[in-house]
Amino acid sequence: MATVFAVLGVIFAALAVWLAVRIINRRERWAKRTAVTLIVLLALYGLSIGPAYWACTDSRGRVRDDWTGSAFLNIYAPIIVAYQKGPAFVNNPIEHYLVLWGMP
């Protein structure tokens, strides 16, 4: 799984550099729209952990038996790792956001 995330990270970085060159040097409108779309999708991914957490946990914050917790953990693994192992300026906003969605 770590290899998959590493490869996806390299692909995303390469795409970002390629789009930046297209936007800065050639001023292509489609590249600007694509960059904005990628930024919005990345923000929506980060914000979607709240509703997903609320949907798959019980009142004590444990993953319910009728919902596959492994899917939640796999989909949101980068955010969970940032929350668990990241510095305070990273994990505090994540924690505050999850508290809004029912994290005890």
NORSULKA-V517972 format. One record per backbone hydrogen bond with DSSP energy under -0.5 kcal/mol. CO is the residue of the C=O (numbers start at 0). NH is the residue of the N-H. E is the energy in kcal/mol with one decimal. If there is no record, write none. Layout:
CO & NH & E
CO & NH & E
This chain:
0 & 4 & -2.1
1 & 5 & -2.2
2 & 6 & -2.5
3 & 7 & -2.6
4 & 8 & -2.2
5 & 9 & -2.1
6 & 10 & -2.5
7 & 11 & -2.5
8 & 12 & -2.3
9 & 13 & -2.4
10 & 14 & -2.4
11 & 15 & -2.3
12 & 16 & -2.2
13 & 17 & -2.5
14 & 18 & -2.6
15 & 19 & -2.3
16 & 20 & -2.2
17 & 21 & -2.0
18 & 22 & -2.7
19 & 23 & -2.9
20 & 24 & -2.3
20 & 25 & -0.8
21 & 25 & -0.7
21 & 26 & -0.7
21 & 27 & -1.3
27 & 31 & -1.3
28 & 32 & -2.2
29 & 33 & -2.3
30 & 34 & -2.3
31 & 35 & -2.4
32 & 36 & -2.4
33 & 37 & -2.4
34 & 38 & -2.1
35 & 39 & -2.5
36 & 40 & -2.6
37 & 41 & -2.2
38 & 42 & -2.1
39 & 43 & -2.6
40 & 44 & -2.1
41 & 45 & -1.9
42 & 46 & -2.4
43 & 47 & -1.6
45 & 48 & -0.8
46 & 49 & -0.9
46 & 50 & -0.6
47 & 51 & -1.8
48 & 52 & -2.4
49 & 53 & -2.4
50 & 54 & -2.2
51 & 55 & -1.5
52 & 56 & -0.8
55 & 63 & -2.3
57 & 60 & -1.5
61 & 57 & -2.5
63 & 66 & -1.0
66 & 68 & -0.9
67 & 70 & -0.7
67 & 71 & -1.1
68 & 72 & -2.6
69 & 73 & -2.4
70 & 74 & -2.6
71 & 75 & -2.2
73 & 76 & -0.9
75 & 79 & -2.5
76 & 80 & -2.7
77 & 81 & -1.9
78 & 82 & -2.1
79 & 83 & -2.6
80 & 84 & -2.9
81 & 85 & -1.3
86 & 89 & -1.6
86 & 90 & -2.4
87 & 91 & -2.2
89 & 93 & -1.1
90 & 94 & -2.5
91 & 95 & -2.6
92 & 96 & -2.2
93 & 97 & -2.4
94 & 98 & -2.1
95 & 99 & -1.3
96 & 100 & -0.7
97 & 100 & -0.5
97 & 102 & -2.2
98 & 101 & -1.5
